[in-house]
Amino acid sequence: MRDVCLTLPTNRECADTITAIGAEAAYAVRRFGVRVHLLVLDSADPASRVRHAGALAALPAVEGVVVHHVDEDAQRAFLSEVIDRSGAAGPDRLLDLMLPDAVSYGACTNRAFLLAAALGCESVHRRDSDSRYQLLDGEPVFPIEHELATLGLKAADAAAAVTGNTLDALHADKPVVLVGASFVGELSVDIGEIRELDPEAYHDVVALWAPTGASEEEKRELVAASFVGGGTEPFTADRAVLDLPDIWHIDMCNIGLDHEVYERVPLPPATDTIGSDYFLHHLVRDATLPGVTHNRHVVNYHTPERRTGPGFTAYQLRYAKFLLSMLYLYPVYSEMEAAGGALLDEQHRVRPEAIADSARRSAATDRAENHRRLAELDRCYRRLGGKYAEFADHLAPLRARLLDEAQADIEDFAALIDAWGPLVRASKATPPTGCRASRTGSST
């Protein structure tokens, strides 16, 4: 039986989301005959973890749905054993990169990748706590329909399961390794209030993530396409296109990845950095690996703690670090795009050493552009006034530290890529002690 991992990393209360994802897991079993490991990586507070456990326990028992509710203590125990077994250098540093004390979108997904390897899964399907499913005729629209129909298949065979095929025949023998869609609802990054307050400031703030030297027209196009997802059109009928994946219309809240990708290269483990979990989108497309882009978008919403007080400050800091991360990621993206199919070996598998080498070279990029980004962000936020001006005051004394952290983040990424192969192999040899199924569904 094919094992797959449907995962929800969370650091907030989301019992309703867990219930909905449990229904998607049951649907996958009924529709495809797979065994679904429903993996909740729980970094929430103790009271929320109790509610999450209750939501998981209340799921209808379904034979083939295996529930794993894993708190950070259990994750740490598993990772410590894996790192020790791997023999990789710098075990303390690796544990910190895999389970940092701060929020890391890449690290939480990397933990799911290693646990999926330990559980024998062929793919990982990620959802987020601040999203829900669309409905059609009162029934939820599950993205896993397209993910399991095509992931892992040779592209020539996957063509029968999509509504459109625009893939160059040159890639027909390669496997489909990424399937995804986007979202409807609020912007993926919680800066919609800036757009409402001052559209010009919004343009300037979003344009800061354009590559160095981008033209004004390129910046306008970037701003128009950024963070808007699948727009506002509700789901009425399936559309699924086989091609090199349309990464502008695939979000990490709605994605399935084949193990041949995430077992070769991890995500950047940067802390407090929005967007750090999107690297594999670029890698798959640049390496000319096929994907399926579909329209089973989820509904995105934002929880209110991001908009006032400490939550606002923390979120805006993550956005600032996202902008700084681009200085080092764009050179890697450019080198990957130039390499194209040369990033793959004869079996169409990504060569991780090429990515690690590129990341290491990128760490030497001149910081002048990041100094400019911080100065421009300061100007925009002071123009907005109020809490944004207060955030500018908070950000100003942190500039030197943030510049250092952005460079250290790309260096950490290169180091993690170097260790990733041994970590994956060690995971496959490590029983997920402390991460055992909290409940295995059975027929009722």
C-alpha positions, 0 to 999 in steps of 0.5 A: 500500500502506498503511504503518504503524509498529510501534514499540518505544522502549527503554532496556534490553536486550530482544532477546526482546521484539524477536523477539516484535514482529517476529512481530507485524509479520509477522502484520500483513503476512499478515493485512492486506496492509500494509507494516509499518515495525518501528521500534526506537528504541534508547537502551540501552547499546552491548552491548544495542544489539548484541544488539538488532541481532542479534535484528533481523537474525535475524528471518525475512525477510518481504516488507512488513516494513521494519526500522529500528534507530535509535540516539540519534545517528541520532535526533538527526541526524534531529531536528536536520534536521527542526527546522532545516527547520521554521523553528520558534523555539528550535531548541536548546530543541526538540531538548532537548524531543524528545531529552532527556538523561533518561528521557521516556516522552512524548519517546520516543513523540514521536520515533516520531511524527515518524519515522512521518511521515517514513516515510509511515505512517498509524498508530503502534502502540506496544509496550514492552520490559517486556511480552510477548504472551498465548498462545492454543492456543500461538499469540501473541495480537497486538493489531494484529489489532484496531488495523489492522481499525478504525483510520482507518475511519469509525466507521459502517464500523468497526462491522462489525469489532467485537463490540460497538457502544455508540457514539452515532450522533451520532459515526458519521461520525467516524473511529476514531483510537485502538484499544487494550487493557491488560495482565495481570500486575504493576501498570503502576506498580512500587509493588506492594511498597508494597501488600504491605507496608502496604495503608493506605500504598498507598491514601494513596500512590496517592490522591495523584494524585486531583484537588484536592478529590476526596472520600474515596469518589472516592479509594477508587474511583481507588485501586481502578482504578489501575494494575491493567490488565485484571486477571488473566483470560487471553485466551480469545476476542475482545471489541472495543467501539466507543465513545468509548475506555475510557481506564481500560482502554487502556495505552501498551504496547498501543495504536494511534493514527491519524496524524490525532491524533498529527500534530496534538498531541504528548505532554508531553515531561516528563522522569523522569515516569511517565504523561507519555505518556497525554495523547492518551487524554484528548484523544481521549475528551474530543474525542468521537472514536471508539475501540475498546477490546479485550481482547488484553491484553499481559503486563506485568512489571517488570525488577528494577533498579527495586527496589533501589539507584539504580534504585529511587531513580530510579523512585520519583522518577518516581512523585513527579514524576507526582503533581506533574504532575497539578496542571497536567494536571487543569485541561487535562483539565477544559477539554478535557472541557468543550469536548467536540466543540468541540475539533474542526474541521469535518473532525473534526480536533483543534484544537491551539491550544486545547490549547496555550492550556489548557496555558499557562493551567494553568501559573499554577495555585497550587502549594499542592496540590503542597506537600501532595502532597510532604508526604504522600508523605514521611509515607507513605514514612517510615511504610514505613521501610527503603528508602522512608524512605531515599528520603524523605531523598533527596527532601526537599532536592529539593522546590523543584527538583521543584516548579519542574520540574513547572511548567516541564514544562507550559510546555514542553508548550505550546511543543512543541504550538505547534511541532508542526505545522511539525515534522510537516510538516518530517518529511514532507519530510525523508528519515530520513537515518541512520534508513534501513531496516537490513533490508527483508524479502523473500519466502523 
